[in-house]
């Protein structure tokens, strides 16, 4: 799918609207500001589910971007850009940044706060003979996860403390729509790169369902809104959580296998926002959820998943886009 115009900056709320007014002119800029409040590791996503990260460091008592990664998605594929310059790529000046990456194009943006930044990029790609443009939101990773953070799972599965965080080369995120007869379910994935094949294998999945086909935008919006969601068999009437253990030949564990008993377990979508699309084409949402559940295999065994946090994408495609 070609990169599409995005609603990405709209839904950040009042804080972003206020910040957008700074795009061309900064009111009462502080020329003495060093920007040191922005120092740290920043990660986030683009409107096409790509990954972006900054490393901001103290260079001569002033904040500089010293590390940069960007995954640009186009036509179902992507390119990966990376720069690391200890002396600094570009300084943070009055809460803004802008530079030309190696190979051309641009990256520019500004800080909404010391935890969130918004920006845009343009990267020329010889394969499609065009400049791929997009927007991004990025979050200070040390100061907590929000919807501007990169896609990730964090929690304890059995005795394993597991963190899977999207990056530009080894962990990918994706979203889809599955149809069985006249019903639709909506899986959201984190996938790990297989070093042997070069492909990406699903490691963690959250599947929301289900809705009737053809899909209505209003139904999809209700599906992904903040709420408590029931666990269900194959996400037929709620949520299914799936984990594939790469240390055991990708053995499948699911909240819907075995007895599927989820008494006292909860799955709560704590926040959601539209990232891209429109009511008559497709809707791409980003959600953050907190949950606990019991995972079952097909051999009668089970293990608890506790303290789970999931940040990922959910996509619904309207009938008009399929035609």
Secondary structure, DSSP 8 states (H G I E B T S, - for coil): -------TTGGG-HHHHHHHTTSS--TT--TT---GGG-EEEEEEETTS-EEEEEEEESSSSEEEEEEEEEEEETTEEEEEEEE-TT-SEE-BTTEEEE--TTS-EEEEEESSSSEEEEEEEEEETTTTEEEEEEEEEEEGGG---TTS--EEEEEETTEEEEEE--SSSEEEEE--EEETTEEEEEEEEEEE-TTTSSEEEEEEEEEEEEESS--HHHHHHHHSSEEE-B-GGGSSSEEEEEEEGGGTTEEEETTSTT---TT--EEEEEEEEEEE-TTSEEEEEEEEEEEEEEE-SSS-EEEEEEEEEEEEEEEE-HHHH-
